[in-house]
């Protein structure tokens, strides 16, 4: 479990177990507006906390996260991750 505050980047996919926050998911989904997250809702790695705080239960190893899968696909096509 990990705690996220304003400005933190979600390190691994997981489920919110406590708290409420708005997450900037534009890097992940392209959605321009922050998305509200509260207990029971999923968060994806790479999202950034815009407001609030949450405790998140990690659902998979970082190597299986959305961000890691995206980086692997990018590399497979000749790119280099940022």
C-alpha positions in Angstrom: 0.0 0.0 0.0 1.2 3.5 -0.7 0.0 7.1 0.1 -0.2 9.7 -2.7 -0.4 13.5 -2.1 -0.6 16.5 -4.5 2.1 16.3 -7.1 2.9 12.6 -6.7 2.9 10.3 -9.7 1.1 7.0 -9.3 3.9 4.4 -9.3 1.8 1.3 -10.0 -1.7 0.3 -10.9 -3.9 -0.1 -7.9 -7.2 0.5 -6.1 -8.0 3.4 -3.7 -8.6 2.1 -0.2 -8.9 5.4 1.7 -9.2 9.1 0.9 -10.2 11.0 -2.2 -8.2 12.8 -4.9 -8.4 14.3 -8.3 -5.9 12.7 -10.7 -4.5 14.2 -13.9 -4.7 11.2 -16.3 -3.8 13.1 -19.4 -0.5 11.3 -19.9 -2.3 8.0 -19.6 -5.7 8.4 -21.2 -5.6 11.8 -22.9 -8.4 13.1 -20.8 -7.9 16.8 -20.3 -9.8 17.2 -17.0 -8.7 15.7 -13.7 -10.7 12.6 -12.7 -12.1 12.2 -9.1 -11.0 9.0 -7.4 -12.3 7.6 -4.1 -12.3 4.3 -2.2 -12.9 1.3 -4.5 -11.8 3.0 -7.7 -8.8 2.1 -9.8 -5.8 4.3 -10.5 -3.3 3.8 -13.3 0.4 4.3 -13.1 1.6 7.6 -14.7 -1.3 9.6 -13.4 -0.5 12.7 -11.3 -2.4 13.7 -8.1 -3.9 17.2 -8.7 -5.6 17.6 -5.3 -6.4 15.6 -2.2 -4.7 12.4 -1.0 -5.3 8.7 -1.3 -4.0 5.4 0.1 -3.7 2.9 -2.8 -3.4 -0.9 -2.7 -1.0 -2.0 -5.4 -2.8 -4.6 -7.6 0.2 -5.9 -9.6 4.0 -5.6 -9.7 5.4 -2.3 -11.2 6.7 -4.4 -14.1 3.0 -5.3 -15.0 1.7 -1.7 -14.6 0.1 0.3 -17.4 3.2 2.5 -17.6 5.6 -0.4 -17.9 3.5 -2.1 -20.6 3.4 1.2 -22.6 7.2 1.6 -22.3 7.7 -2.0 -23.5 5.5 -1.4 -26.6 7.2 1.8 -27.3 10.7 0.1 -27.2 9.5 -2.8 -29.3 8.7 -0.3 -32.1 12.2 1.4 -31.9 11.5 4.2 -29.5 13.2 5.1 -26.3 11.1 6.0 -23.1 11.4 9.4 -21.6 
